[in-house]
Amino acid sequence: MRNHKQILADFYLDLLALPQNKFRVLNQPLYAMIRDTLAKELECHPETVQNIFESMAREDGRLSHS
């Protein structure tokens, strides 16, 4: 069974994989909220989470922007 940190991480990674479109632009607060919550859970800075997860998405070929 996955814990809440894993669920948040998977959800954030899935959000980052969405294309840059109207949904993403209109839902930037959702991205920030998930990133900040994940950073709090992992006890690190939100920008660290952003950088790590963008790198992970890029490596997976899932990131729709660079």
HUMO-V308091 format. One record per helix or strand of 2 or more residues. SS is the DSSP state (2 for helix, 1 for strand). FROM is the first residue (numbers start at 0). LEN is the number of residues. If there is no record, write none. Layout:
# HUMO-V308091
ss-><SS	SS>
from-><FROM	FROM>
len-><LEN	LEN>
This chain:
# HUMO-V308091
ss-><2	2	2	2>
from-><3	21	27	45>
len-><14	5	15	14>
